[in-house]
Amino acid sequence: MRFVLLLTVIFFLTFIVRQTVAADNFFRNTPLKPVYDALINKHPQLAYREFYSALLKQGRGNAIEKHCGLVGIEILRQTRCGRDTVYADVNIPPLKVVLAARSNPRQQYVYQVLIEAEHSEHPTTFTLKDAKDQLWFSGTLPTSASPVILASPEWFAPLPSGFYTLTLNKKKQYLLFVLPCNVRDWLDPWSSKGIVHLKLPDHLEGCPPVTVFQRWFGKDFATIGVPVPIKTDQDFLLPEKYPASAAGLGLSASFYYFQGGVEIELRQQISIPVSWLPEQHE
């Protein structure tokens, strides 16, 4: 009986060792192997550091880049949407980094980075640099008890995916990962007359839900009324009535995730002139 029990234990331990070795060798020939190993073993913080190290060493290229999205999503999934990727500094002002893609009726897109703060008790300088130390955006958040928004220059291409460093007051640094994402594909008002097709990203467990809002704006682009949420589980029918002072309808779709204490929003914005709508107004 003891002999049988001993054989059973030996068999079980051998199986565990073989499975561990197999898992360890599964990604032998990829620079992301340490990342995959950490994720398989449920060590997302280690995976995050290894991911940064791999991108820093390899640079942007097919071997790494084509897996960035899947790796980034899995790290978010295991870290409460990125809240646990890095230490959340309680002294940081409530910051949001918005990566916006904005189109006009001719389907021409421009891209911007927005730095938003709910408030700022002291003037706060910031820089946003990529892993190659290239500066993409810098500025100063003024002292304010109300929300503050600073916008980068407009670009004709989106901010490349990868790691960036957000530096505050030339001292505190926060590592941010920008997901590769086709933001401009989420809202499509051009394929069918009178319908905006929604192709939104799937909801990621632990993350806020994807949101879509509509708002009317005047000739000076000032908002008329308040933004109104619309359903995200079906295509959006363009309204048949609009305010007499409206020049167009704006739609925005947003996906949110976190990097420690910093919120990141991926946002698509489109503007539809009233000439595209039925000739009726309120």
Phi, psi and omega in degrees: 000315180296324180297317178297317180297319179296317178299321180297316180296316180299317180298316181297314180295321178297319179298316181297316180297316181296319179295320180294316179296319180298316179296322182291330183262000187297322183252041189302320191259028179232143178294347179267009181306313179299329179292312180298317179300316180295321180291319179299324181269011175061047174239071188294328179295320176295319178300320180298315180293319179293325178298314178298315181297318181295317179293325180293321182282317187273334185074187180277127180189169186300320184299327181261311193298323184291346179255357186301317183298312182295318179295315179300317180296318181293323176296318177299319182297325184268359184233032180054054177066029177094355181297331183256013180291319179222166181296130179273109182286119182288345181271352180287137174297149181298095186258148171229133174254117183254126174254104190251138171243121186236133181243159171252176183299343178271013177065025175268130185252143167235155185234145181215157167251132176244136172252118183241140177228136178296326176195167179214113183285334180220155173303132184233114175277151179213153170225146176237114183236150176274183185294341177267010178070020175281130180279126179254329184199141175210160180173190179225125173278121181283163174297129182199140176271350180247169182301144180234138178228127173241134184246140177284170169301161178274140177240162179259009175218149181289160174299125181300147177292158180135192182267141177227156177246121174262116182250129180249130178053032176063014184234296186279132182240140181231127180275129181234136175253125178264118181290142169286127186203135177274073185301324186289355179266354187290319181243125183231098179265002189260342185284327183226135181292128175083001183229137171254114180280132180257122177234066189277154176293151178296149177293134180257126183305131180094346180262156173299153179292151173296136182240150174226131180233151172241149176208144174272147176223152181270189182295334178268010180067011174287141182292136175258120183075213181235150175300143184239129177290147176237160183294142182256000183259011179203160177295157185255124177275127179297137184294149180271345179236148180210157179299145182299331182271002184283138173259339181185175179244129176255137176236141178222140176237138185223138172240133186242142168209180188228155169230090188065238181269004181257128177271137177242131179240127171262124190226133170249133178234132176231151178238129181242117181291154181295342178295342177277349184262161174304146184283069175225148174212159184281000000 
